[in-house]
Amino acid sequence: MNTTIMLFLVQDGITNGAIYALLGLALVLVFAVTRVILIPQGEFVTYGALTYASLASGQMPGTAKLALAMGIVACGFDLFAARKTLHGRLILRSVLANVVLPAIVLALTINLAAQKPPVAVCIALSLVIVAMIGLYLYRIAFQPLAHTSVLVLLIASVGTHLALQGLGLLFFGAEGQRGPAVLSGAFTAGSLRFTGQSLTVYGITIAFIVGLWLFFGLTLYGKALRATAVNRLGARLAGIRTTLSGQIAFLLASVIGALSGIMIVPITTLYYDSGFLIGLKGFVAAIIGGLVSYPLTAVAALFVGIVEAFSSFYASNYKEVIVFMLLIPVLLLRSLAAPAVEEEKD
Amino acid sequence: MSALLSVTDAHVAYGKVEAVRSVGLDVGENEIVTIVGANGAGKTTLLSAIMGILPLKGRVAFAGQDLARLDIEDRVAMGLGLVPEHRELFVTMNVEDNLELGAFRIERSRAKASIERIYTLFPRLKERRKQLAGTLSGGEQQMLAMGRALMGEPKLLMLDEPSLGLAPIIVADIFRIVTELRASGVSVLLVEQNAQAALKIADQAYVMELGEFVLSGKASDIAANERVAASYLGFQHEGASV
């Protein structure tokens, strides 16, 4: 192997690793705050990517309708949960957030889709649609189970992944799609060629990581999220609703997932079920980070990306096998290093 | 005038085991009420149930409102605060962040003023403001837990074993601060095994044994009671724990 190929593989690995880093961070965030191992993270990626690609090609994405349907169910859940203390403001707030908002977005999508809107509008709409799906998914599938064990939450997570994947097939069909590049053009530095798209990936990943760091370090809501992750009872005693923290975590995870998808879909053809595998690589990084450490997860994600790039060069048939095999020594080391911990009680 | 906190015929159970039976208690405004009793008598269980952490059968009213359907967070918003036995601090966050989060539901401008008030009350916390909560000593952690609860501007602060495992000099400090709280208009419901210290500062007292109140009245009368003196002020009552 010569240096040019090596540099090219490292560059490719870093581009993919940057996406895995975002997904890994979202997984760590959601797990720390809600104890949910977010398997449907991959569906957020697919939904974001394919909603964006559909809009850009002038098609109406089914995800906008799904957001409204889920919003109506979430509203029903809200009202049922508060049935004994219902008052006007609560009903109005729930209807506005869960029904009126997705209805407006659906109307906008129907209107704009036919006109092949510009890239920025497609991105914004896709993010809003997937963010709403993430938020309602938490309300419907995870909030009612918030006090159950990690295992029950994991089962719910698998269930929602399967359901969303099936719906993905219904909305987008079995054919793969590609979307337009967010930033076209390219430049060459030495033997390396940087496309506008790969620069977008680096830029957005760095911006997001810095943004998350500022959010967690400086804002009250960011600190509340960290507090919930550190000590759920302590957070509740300080008046921080764990459901609010869960909503913020899912909102961030779904936006990160959708954004990752939008960044990948101009580079790779994505299918309705491609997100699962991409999400799993973020999961490998998150596991290396012990599902708690953000910096370790980000570094591990870059490592996963580079290992993947090199293994696809040397043994492309075994690419996935090699990446997932990284988990075995990590889990072995962690199991030897850490004592068995009983599940946290709420 | 009706009591600030009023508990009537409360039962709390862990599965089929009833840990608190038929308990009634009142805490008035500007009042320190203490519940004394041996380890395992059900004191912590009762506080947890009043806060909404455990389900309670019976009636709990705070500031005239029934708390039955309210979550922990709603109770905090109403002005009920709990400093639990294990403190439940955000150990990987610094002192200032812990305090700031205590005022999560309070207006930002008021929270800023509150934090200065807490630093006046606990000067040690000001010195340690950038230190991680998990690295503080036991006494400082207790002060931080109290400070965080006070940041939420409670009308009634419930303290669960604030003196547990602390050096006598710090215990004295904490009890002094509890009396200062009463002077500043915060009522206190104090659960303590250190009955002597608790009865000294309290207005009213309840003695709890095996999940029931066996005695109640003015703290000074309870302190003078022979049975209490024998069981709690002199030496621990054998077999009292469940």
Interface residues (C-beta under 8 A of the other chain):
Chain A: K84 T85 L220 K223 A224 R226 A227 V230 N231 L233 G234 A235 R236 L237 A238 G239 I240 R241
Chain B: M51 I53 R69 D71 I72 E73 V76 A77 G81 L82 P84 R87 E88 L89 F90 V91 T92 M93 D97 E100 L101 G102 F104 R105 R108 R148 A149 M151 G152
